Amino acid sequence: MAHAIVTGGAGFLGSALTDALLGRGVDVTCIDNLSSGRLANIEHLSGRTGFDFIQHDVIEPLPDLDADMVFNLACPASPVYYQADPLRTARTAAFGTLNALDLANRKGARFLQASTSEIYGDPEVHPQQEGYFGNVSTTGPRACYDEGKRFGESLCFDFRRMYGTEVKVVRIFNTYGPRMQVNDGRVVSNFIVQALKGEPITIFGDGSQTRSFCYVSDLIAAMLAVSDTAPGVTGPFNIGNPEEVTVLDLARQIQRLVGIEENIVFRDKAVDDPRRRRPDISLVNETTGWRPRVRLATGLENTIAYFRDALSLPSPTARATA
């Protein structure tokens, strides 16, 4: 029976990946310090054969566990969380990746690094291809995450060069779906929570900045597809949905789906906020055949339903029949 370690396994993506691995018949040890992950994301797995949870901070060396696969997702990905303690974010991205690589190397395990589209910074190339080196500020408030993830990628390829470690790197673009936190701070969760509460949606900037939103099930399918590639296939691979939408259009679509009138307020643009973000996914498609399948409207409907439940709000049908 194969055994996988998922660092950050109680987080939004980590818990979804854990579910998918268990569904494949893989035993999973989930490691998380619960700084941004939540036990609620994995409580349905309590007592399940083949699943184990260890509360541990990856800044410290990992427990000496046997593993065939190590998936490193341990790092806060929302600006609200990673900017709250930038030094800890940098340590997690650097020492956490180093510790996870050390374990994978000792055990002869396959290692998959969850990197990010943020390594491209505010890109001057559009759409972004893996060969683009990025336009990243080393001095701004996002640098702890952007540069930490860039350094994590460097460690992966240094381990491969020095020790022959089997590494694979995926650069994750904006992802959304159930199990995002209510106070996550990312654009989709912020907009949905504000709309469900009947509050104006707040946009930082004029709303013309673009993002490409990938539903969580598509993202996890891409990670597994990359993990399944031959040992010599390393990436990095962009994984995300190439459908590009403006932040203003996203806000309007969410308000329509929630069923409220348009009500949007604008605030000053966030520092170092990327103007455009869209992945070129040609490489992962040619290598694995993966493409996203879930339409934005469908994914938003699912996510709205999740947040409606998380906020303990009645469904539109329940209100109509009350």
C-alpha positions as CSV (number, residue, x, y, z in Angstrom):
1,M,0.0,0.0,0.0
2,A,1.4,3.4,-1.0
3,H,1.9,6.0,1.7
4,A,1.8,9.7,1.1
5,I,2.6,12.6,3.5
6,V,0.7,15.8,2.9
7,T,2.1,18.8,4.7
8,G,-0.6,21.5,5.1
9,G,-3.0,18.6,4.9
10,A,-5.7,20.3,7.0
11,G,-5.8,23.3,4.7
12,F,-8.2,24.2,1.8
13,L,-6.2,22.4,-0.9
14,G,-4.4,20.0,1.4
15,S,-7.6,18.4,2.7
16,A,-9.0,18.1,-0.8
17,L,-5.8,16.4,-1.9
18,T,-5.9,14.1,1.1
19,D,-9.5,13.0,0.1
20,A,-8.4,12.3,-3.4
21,L,-5.4,10.3,-2.4
22,L,-7.4,8.2,0.0
23,G,-9.9,7.7,-2.7
24,R,-7.1,6.2,-4.8
25,G,-6.3,3.7,-2.0
26,V,-3.2,5.6,-0.8
27,D,-2.6,5.8,2.9
28,V,-2.1,9.4,4.0
29,T,-0.4,11.1,6.9
30,C,-1.6,14.7,7.2
31,I,0.8,17.1,8.8
32,D,-0.4,20.6,9.8
33,N,0.3,23.2,12.5
34,L,-3.3,24.5,12.2
35,S,-2.2,28.1,11.7
36,S,-4.4,28.5,8.7
37,G,-5.6,24.9,8.2
38,R,-8.6,23.6,10.2
39,L,-9.5,20.3,11.9
40,A,-13.0,20.8,10.5
41,N,-11.6,20.1,7.0
42,I,-10.4,16.6,8.0
43,E,-12.8,15.7,10.8
44,H,-14.8,13.4,8.4
45,L,-11.6,11.3,8.1
46,S,-11.2,10.7,11.8
47,G,-10.9,7.0,12.5
48,R,-10.7,6.1,8.8
49,T,-8.3,3.3,8.0
50,G,-5.2,4.6,6.2
51,F,-5.5,8.1,7.5
52,D,-3.4,9.8,10.3
53,F,-3.1,13.3,11.5
54,I,0.0,14.9,13.1
55,Q,0.0,18.4,14.4
56,H,3.4,19.7,13.7
57,D,5.1,22.8,12.3
58,V,7.2,22.1,9.2
59,I,9.7,24.8,10.2
60,E,11.0,22.0,12.5
61,P,12.3,18.7,11.1
62,L,9.5,16.4,10.1
63,P,8.8,13.1,12.0
64,D,10.8,10.2,10.6
65,L,7.9,8.6,8.7
66,D,8.2,6.1,5.8
67,A,6.7,7.5,2.6
68,D,6.5,6.9,-1.1
69,M,5.2,10.4,-1.8
70,V,5.6,13.7,-0.1
71,F,3.2,16.6,-1.2
72,N,4.4,19.9,0.3
73,L,1.5,22.3,0.6
74,A,2.5,23.8,4.0
75,C,2.4,27.6,3.7
76,P,-0.4,30.2,4.1
77,A,-1.5,31.2,0.7
78,S,-3.9,34.1,1.5
79,P,-2.4,37.6,1.8
80,V,-4.3,38.0,5.1
81,Y,-2.5,35.1,6.6
82,Y,1.0,35.3,5.0
83,Q,1.3,39.0,5.6
84,A,0.2,38.7,9.3
85,D,3.6,37.2,10.2
86,P,5.9,37.6,7.1
87,L,9.0,36.2,8.9
88,R,7.1,33.0,9.7
89,T,5.8,32.8,6.2
90,A,9.4,33.1,4.8
91,R,10.6,30.4,7.3
92,T,7.7,28.1,6.3
93,A,8.4,28.5,2.6
94,A,12.2,28.0,3.1
95,F,12.8,25.7,6.1
96,G,9.5,23.9,5.6
97,T,10.3,23.0,2.0
98,L,13.9,22.0,3.1
99,N,12.6,19.7,5.8
100,A,10.1,18.1,3.5
101,L,12.7,17.6,0.8
102,D,15.1,16.1,3.4
103,L,12.5,13.5,4.4
104,A,11.6,12.7,0.8
105,N,15.3,12.3,-0.1
106,R,16.0,10.0,2.9
107,K,13.0,7.8,2.1
108,G,13.5,7.7,-1.7
109,A,10.0,9.3,-2.1
110,R,8.6,11.3,-4.9
111,F,8.3,14.9,-4.0
112,L,5.7,17.4,-5.3
113,Q,6.1,21.1,-4.4
114,A,3.0,23.3,-4.4
115,S,4.4,26.5,-5.8
116,T,2.4,29.5,-6.9
117,S,1.6,31.9,-9.8
118,E,2.8,34.6,-7.4
119,I,6.4,33.7,-8.4
120,Y,5.6,35.7,-11.6
121,G,4.8,38.8,-9.5
122,D,3.1,41.6,-11.5
123,P,3.9,39.9,-14.9
124,E,5.1,41.8,-18.0
125,V,4.4,38.7,-20.1
126,H,0.9,37.6,-20.7
127,P,-0.3,34.9,-20.5
128,Q,2.4,33.6,-18.2
129,Q,4.5,30.7,-19.4
130,E,6.8,28.6,-17.2
131,G,9.9,30.0,-18.9
132,Y,9.1,33.5,-17.7
133,F,11.3,34.5,-14.8
134,G,8.8,37.0,-13.4
135,N,8.6,40.6,-12.1
136,V,8.7,40.3,-8.4
137,S,9.3,43.0,-5.8
138,T,11.8,41.9,-3.1
139,T,10.8,44.7,-0.8
140,G,7.0,44.8,-0.8
141,P,4.5,43.2,1.6
142,R,4.0,40.2,-0.7
143,A,7.7,39.4,-0.9
144,C,7.7,37.0,2.0
145,Y,5.4,34.7,0.1
146,D,6.5,35.4,-3.5
147,E,10.2,35.1,-2.8
148,G,9.7,32.2,-0.3
149,K,8.0,30.2,-3.0
150,R,10.7,31.0,-5.6
151,F,13.3,29.8,-3.1
152,G,11.3,26.7,-2.5
153,E,11.5,25.9,-6.2
154,S,15.2,26.4,-6.2
155,L,15.6,23.9,-3.3
156,C,13.7,21.3,-5.3
157,F,16.0,21.5,-8.3
158,D,19.1,21.7,-6.1
159,F,18.0,18.4,-4.4
160,R,17.5,16.9,-7.8
161,R,20.9,18.0,-9.0
162,M,22.8,17.0,-5.9
163,Y,20.9,13.8,-4.8
164,G,18.8,12.7,-7.7
165,T,15.6,13.3,-5.7
166,E,12.5,12.8,-7.8
167,V,10.9,16.3,-7.7
168,K,7.9,17.8,-9.4
169,V,6.8,21.4,-9.2
170,V,3.4,22.9,-9.9
171,R,2.6,26.6,-10.0
172,I,-0.9,27.0,-8.7
173,F,-3.0,29.9,-10.0
174,N,-6.1,31.3,-8.2
175,T,-8.1,28.4,-6.8
176,Y,-11.5,28.5,-5.1
177,G,-14.2,26.2,-3.8
178,P,-15.6,24.6,-0.7
179,R,-13.4,24.6,2.5
180,M,-12.1,28.1,1.9
181,Q,-12.3,30.0,5.2
182,V,-14.9,32.6,5.8
183,N,-12.1,35.1,6.7
184,D,-9.8,33.7,4.0
185,G,-9.1,37.2,2.6
186,R,-8.9,36.1,-1.1
187,V,-11.1,37.7,-3.7
188,V,-13.7,34.9,-4.2
189,S,-14.3,34.2,-0.6
190,N,-14.4,37.9,0.3
191,F,-16.9,38.7,-2.5
192,I,-19.2,35.7,-1.7
193,V,-19.3,36.4,2.1
194,Q,-20.0,40.1,1.5
195,A,-22.8,39.3,-1.0
196,L,-24.4,36.6,1.2
197,K,-24.4,39.1,4.1
198,G,-26.0,41.7,1.9
199,E,-23.0,44.0,2.2
200,P,-21.4,46.0,-0.6
201,I,-18.6,44.1,-2.4
202,T,-15.3,45.9,-1.8
203,I,-12.9,46.1,-4.7
204,F,-9.3,47.3,-4.2
205,G,-8.4,49.3,-7.3
206,D,-10.8,49.9,-10.2
207,G,-11.7,46.3,-10.8
208,S,-10.0,46.1,-14.2
209,Q,-7.3,43.8,-12.9
210,T,-7.8,40.2,-14.1
211,R,-7.5,36.7,-12.5
212,S,-8.1,33.2,-13.8
213,F,-10.0,31.1,-11.3
214,C,-9.7,27.3,-11.1
215,Y,-12.2,25.1,-9.2
216,V,-10.6,23.0,-6.5
217,S,-11.5,19.6,-8.0
218,D,-9.8,20.6,-11.3
219,L,-6.8,21.8,-9.4
220,I,-6.4,18.5,-7.4
221,A,-6.8,16.5,-10.6
222,A,-4.0,18.4,-12.1
223,M,-1.7,17.9,-9.1
224,L,-2.3,14.1,-9.3
225,A,-1.8,14.1,-13.0
226,V,1.6,15.7,-12.5
227,S,2.4,13.4,-9.6
228,D,1.7,10.4,-11.9
229,T,4.3,11.5,-14.6
230,A,7.5,9.6,-15.1
231,P,10.4,10.2,-12.7
232,G,12.3,12.4,-15.1
233,V,9.4,14.8,-15.6
234,T,9.9,17.7,-13.2
235,G,8.1,20.8,-14.4
236,P,7.5,23.4,-13.2
237,F,4.0,23.2,-14.6
238,N,1.4,26.0,-14.5
239,I,-1.9,24.6,-13.3
240,G,-5.0,26.8,-13.3
241,N,-7.9,27.8,-15.5
242,P,-6.9,30.0,-18.5
243,E,-10.3,31.7,-18.6
244,E,-9.5,35.3,-17.6
245,V,-12.0,37.6,-16.0
246,T,-11.8,41.0,-14.5
247,V,-12.3,41.4,-10.7
248,L,-15.3,43.7,-11.4
249,D,-17.0,41.1,-13.6
250,L,-16.4,38.5,-10.9
251,A,-18.1,40.7,-8.3
252,R,-21.1,41.3,-10.6
253,Q,-21.4,37.6,-11.4
254,I,-21.3,36.6,-7.7
255,Q,-24.0,39.2,-6.8
256,R,-26.2,37.9,-9.6
257,L,-25.8,34.3,-8.4
258,V,-26.5,35.3,-4.8
259,G,-29.6,37.1,-6.1
260,I,-28.9,40.7,-5.0
261,E,-28.7,44.0,-6.8
262,E,-25.3,45.3,-7.8
263,N,-23.7,47.1,-4.9
264,I,-19.9,47.7,-5.3
265,V,-17.5,50.1,-3.5
266,F,-14.0,50.8,-4.6
267,R,-10.9,51.3,-2.4
268,D,-7.3,52.1,-3.1
269,K,-5.4,49.4,-5.0
270,A,-3.4,47.0,-2.8
271,V,0.4,47.3,-2.9
272,D,2.1,45.1,-5.6
273,D,-1.3,43.7,-6.6
274,P,-0.8,42.0,-10.1
275,R,-2.6,43.7,-12.9
276,R,-3.2,40.6,-15.0
277,R,-3.0,36.9,-14.2
278,R,-3.6,34.1,-16.7
279,P,-1.8,30.8,-17.0
280,D,-0.5,29.2,-20.2
281,I,-1.3,25.6,-19.5
282,S,0.0,24.2,-22.8
283,L,2.9,22.3,-21.0
284,V,0.7,20.4,-18.5
285,N,-1.9,19.7,-21.2
286,E,0.7,18.3,-23.6
287,T,2.4,16.3,-20.8
288,T,-0.6,14.9,-19.0
289,G,-3.7,15.7,-21.1
290,W,-5.2,17.7,-18.2
291,R,-7.5,20.6,-18.8
292,P,-9.9,22.2,-16.3
293,R,-13.5,21.1,-16.7
294,V,-15.6,23.1,-14.2
295,R,-17.1,26.3,-15.5
296,L,-16.8,29.4,-13.4
297,A,-20.5,29.8,-12.9
298,T,-20.9,26.2,-11.7
299,G,-17.9,26.4,-9.4
300,L,-19.2,29.7,-7.9
301,E,-22.6,28.2,-7.3
302,N,-21.0,25.3,-5.4
303,T,-18.9,27.7,-3.4
304,I,-21.8,30.0,-2.6
305,A,-23.7,27.0,-1.3
306,Y,-20.8,26.1,0.9
307,F,-20.4,29.6,2.4
308,R,-24.2,29.9,2.8
309,D,-24.0,26.8,5.0
310,A,-20.8,28.0,6.8
311,L,-22.5,31.3,7.7
312,S,-25.7,29.4,8.7
313,L,-27.8,31.4,6.3
314,P,-31.0,29.9,4.8
315,S,-31.0,28.9,1.1
316,P,-33.1,31.1,-1.3
317,T,-35.6,28.2,-1.6
318,A,-36.0,28.1,2.2
319,R,-36.6,31.9,2.3
320,A,-39.1,31.7,-0.5
321,T,-41.2,29.0,1.2
322,A,-40.9,30.4,4.8
